[in-house]
Amino acid sequence: MSSMSNLGSIEVVAYQPGVCNIGPAEIARRRRSGHAGLLISVVLLAGLMLIGAPHWTRLALVLTAGGSASGYLQAWFHFCAGFGSTGVYNFGPLGNVVQVADPAARSRDRRRSIEIGLASLAIGLVVGITAFLLPIA
């Protein structure tokens, strides 16, 4: 029986269409992006609540939380949505992208990019709506 701690720990070292298109340096960059978005979301919510801003302003968290979710999801799946959309991958140092030549592979990458985008949007919406509904003035 596998444990949850083993999920996401698979070390992928080669491009796999629709599955994995970034290596360790790019994964770390996406994780940092997730951390930054989370910090911005927390600070934004605290600030809005502190100044007594109208509840509807908390919906701004849809963007910040969605951005954070995007970073974390891309790091988790070892897949950059932007790279998948543009048909490139990178397993080397930051900035060294390689073009995906196979049209079928590019199609699978675009599909995964859309899935990550939709999941990020859904998470952002849940966070933003939850913040909006908080009864705290």
C-alpha positions in Angstrom: 0.0 0.0 0.0 1.5 3.4 -1.0 1.5 6.4 1.3 0.6 10.0 0.5 4.2 11.0 1.4 5.4 9.1 -1.7 3.2 11.0 -4.1 5.0 13.6 -6.1 8.4 12.2 -5.2 8.9 10.4 -8.5 12.1 11.7 -10.1 11.5 12.3 -13.8 14.6 13.2 -15.8 13.2 13.2 -19.3 10.4 14.9 -21.2 7.1 13.0 -21.3 4.4 14.6 -23.4 1.5 15.7 -21.2 3.1 14.3 -18.1 6.4 16.0 -17.4 8.1 18.9 -19.1 10.4 20.5 -16.4 13.4 19.5 -14.4 14.6 20.4 -10.9 15.5 24.0 -11.5 12.1 24.8 -13.1 10.2 22.9 -10.5 11.9 24.9 -7.8 11.0 28.1 -9.6 7.3 27.0 -9.7 7.4 26.1 -6.0 8.8 29.6 -5.2 6.0 31.1 -7.3 3.4 29.1 -5.2 5.0 30.3 -2.0 4.9 34.0 -3.2 1.3 33.8 -4.2 0.3 32.2 -0.9 2.1 35.0 1.0 0.5 37.7 -1.1 -2.9 36.1 -0.6 -2.5 36.0 3.2 -1.2 39.5 3.4 -4.0 40.8 1.1 -6.8 39.1 3.1 -5.3 40.4 6.4 -4.9 43.9 5.0 -8.5 44.0 3.6 -9.9 42.8 6.8 -7.7 45.2 8.9 -8.9 48.3 7.0 -12.5 47.1 7.0 -12.7 46.9 3.2 -16.1 45.8 1.7 -16.5 42.0 1.5 -16.5 42.1 -2.3 -12.9 43.3 -2.4 -11.9 39.9 -1.0 -12.7 38.4 -4.3 -9.3 39.7 -5.4 -8.0 36.5 -3.8 -9.3 34.6 -6.8 -6.3 36.0 -8.7 -3.6 35.7 -6.0 -4.8 32.2 -4.7 -5.2 31.0 -8.3 -1.7 32.1 -9.1 -0.4 30.4 -6.0 -2.3 27.2 -6.9 -0.8 27.3 -10.4 2.7 27.5 -9.1 2.2 24.6 -6.6 0.3 22.4 -9.2 3.1 22.9 -11.8 5.7 22.0 -9.2 3.7 19.0 -8.1 3.1 17.6 -11.6 6.6 18.6 -12.9 4.8 20.3 -15.7 4.9 24.0 -16.7 1.6 25.1 -18.2 3.3 28.0 -20.1 5.8 25.6 -21.6 3.1 23.2 -22.5 1.1 26.0 -24.2 4.1 27.1 -26.3 5.5 23.7 -27.2 8.8 23.7 -25.2 10.3 21.8 -22.3 13.4 22.3 -20.0 15.3 19.8 -17.9 18.5 21.8 -17.8 19.4 25.2 -16.3 16.8 27.9 -16.2 16.2 29.4 -19.6 17.4 26.5 -21.7 14.2 25.4 -23.5 13.9 22.8 -26.2 11.2 22.8 -28.9 8.7 19.9 -29.0 8.7 18.7 -32.6 5.9 16.1 -32.5 2.4 17.6 -33.1 0.8 14.8 -31.0 3.1 15.6 -28.1 2.3 19.3 -28.3 -1.4 18.5 -28.3 -1.0 16.4 -25.1 1.0 19.2 -23.5 -1.6 21.8 -24.4 -4.3 19.6 -22.9 -2.3 19.3 -19.6 -1.7 23.1 -19.6 -5.5 23.7 -19.8 -6.1 21.2 -17.0 -3.6 23.0 -14.8 -5.2 26.4 -15.7 -8.7 25.2 -14.9 -7.7 23.6 -11.6 -5.9 26.8 -10.6 -8.9 28.9 -11.5 -11.2 26.5 -9.5 -8.9 26.7 -6.4 -8.8 30.5 -6.8 -12.6 30.7 -7.0 -13.0 28.6 -3.9 -10.6 30.7 -1.9 -12.0 34.0 -3.1 -15.6 33.0 -2.5 -14.8 31.6 0.9 -13.0 34.9 1.8 -16.0 36.9 0.5 -18.4 34.8 2.7 -16.3 35.1 5.9 -18.5 36.9 8.4 -15.6 38.9 9.8 -16.0 42.6 9.1 
